[in-house]
Amino acid sequence: MAASRRLADTTLFAGIRSSHQKEVSPIHHIARRGYHIELGAREKALLEEDPALKRFKSYKNNLKRVSKIGDVLTIVVVAACSYELYAVATTRKEQRLH
């Protein structure tokens, strides 16, 4: 990261950067940004809340709950597999010693 910063501060790249900044005038900056245009009737209608979709609003909470349950189950399965591997390894080690 520091090497790239030093590289960017060298005179070669500083000259390129300054020449690029000189080319961009305020007029081009405004034109590139675009102008604010008021939303039309169709856009406003699309952004309004639809009463037919209100019953589907709760899916986010259910999705979070299912995701948390899945995370917990994944942790439980990994822990069980790790314990099983440990148990098998210790029993084999005990069998070799006897």
Phi, psi and omega per residue, in radians:
M1 nan -0.806 -3.135
A2 -1.161 -0.625 3.130
A3 -1.132 -0.701 3.125
S4 -1.190 -0.578 3.112
R5 -1.195 -0.730 3.092
R6 -1.103 -0.680 3.137
L7 -1.117 -0.670 -3.130
A8 -1.234 -0.451 -3.118
D9 -1.529 -0.040 3.117
T10 -1.179 2.809 -3.044
T11 -1.141 -0.572 -3.136
L12 -1.083 -0.885 -3.112
F13 -1.287 -0.539 3.100
A14 -1.143 -0.647 3.102
G15 -1.159 -0.705 3.113
I16 -1.134 -0.763 -3.110
R17 -1.121 -0.765 -3.113
S18 -1.198 -0.600 3.117
S19 -1.217 -0.585 3.094
H20 -1.190 -0.681 -3.135
Q21 -1.205 -0.519 3.129
K22 -1.230 -0.561 -3.093
E23 -1.221 -0.546 -3.078
V24 -1.452 1.964 3.117
S25 -1.700 2.856 3.138
P26 -1.008 -0.571 -3.139
I27 -1.150 -0.767 3.116
H28 -1.158 -0.606 -3.141
H29 -1.116 -0.750 3.134
I30 -1.183 -0.730 -3.123
A31 -1.148 -0.634 -3.140
R32 -1.237 -0.597 3.140
R33 -1.234 -0.571 -3.094
G34 1.596 2.904 -3.117
Y35 -1.849 2.682 3.095
H36 -1.311 2.203 3.141
I37 -2.087 2.304 3.124
E38 -1.159 2.448 3.137
L39 -1.151 2.506 3.098
G40 -1.452 -3.136 -3.108
A41 -1.122 -0.681 -3.114
R42 -1.171 -0.749 3.125
E43 -1.123 -0.725 3.116
K44 -1.121 -0.692 3.122
A45 -1.147 -0.643 3.127
L46 -1.211 -0.523 -3.129
L47 -1.467 -0.233 3.118
E48 -1.218 2.723 3.135
E49 -1.315 2.317 -3.119
D50 -1.679 2.101 -3.111
P51 -1.141 -0.444 3.142
A52 -1.211 -0.408 -3.102
L53 -1.681 0.016 -3.099
K54 -1.067 -0.599 -3.092
R55 -1.233 -0.262 3.130
F56 -1.643 0.072 -3.092
K57 -1.164 -0.510 -3.019
S58 -1.409 -0.004 -3.084
Y59 -1.136 -0.465 -3.125
K60 -1.138 -0.755 3.117
N61 -1.125 -0.734 3.113
N62 -1.131 -0.670 3.130
L63 -1.132 -0.719 3.091
K64 -1.106 -0.730 -3.131
R65 -1.130 -0.785 3.126
V66 -1.119 -0.665 3.119
S67 -1.119 -0.756 3.110
K68 -1.126 -0.716 3.108
I69 -1.100 -0.713 3.101
G70 -1.110 -0.702 3.103
D71 -1.106 -0.761 3.128
V72 -1.120 -0.774 3.127
L73 -1.099 -0.665 3.099
T74 -1.092 -0.759 3.120
I75 -1.111 -0.725 3.137
V76 -1.112 -0.756 -3.125
V77 -1.150 -0.735 3.120
V78 -1.130 -0.725 3.110
A79 -1.116 -0.732 3.129
A80 -1.133 -0.727 3.115
C81 -1.142 -0.702 3.115
S82 -1.121 -0.748 3.113
Y83 -1.114 -0.728 3.137
E84 -1.096 -0.759 3.093
L85 -1.091 -0.719 3.099
Y86 -1.107 -0.767 -3.131
A87 -1.106 -0.744 3.139
V88 -1.142 -0.735 -3.128
A89 -1.129 -0.722 -3.136
T90 -1.221 -0.660 3.119
T91 -1.177 -0.660 3.091
R92 -1.167 -0.656 3.126
K93 -1.148 -0.715 3.108
E94 -1.135 -0.667 3.140
Q95 -1.171 -0.615 3.113
R96 -1.209 -0.638 -3.121
L97 -1.255 -0.509 -3.120
H98 -1.643 nan nan
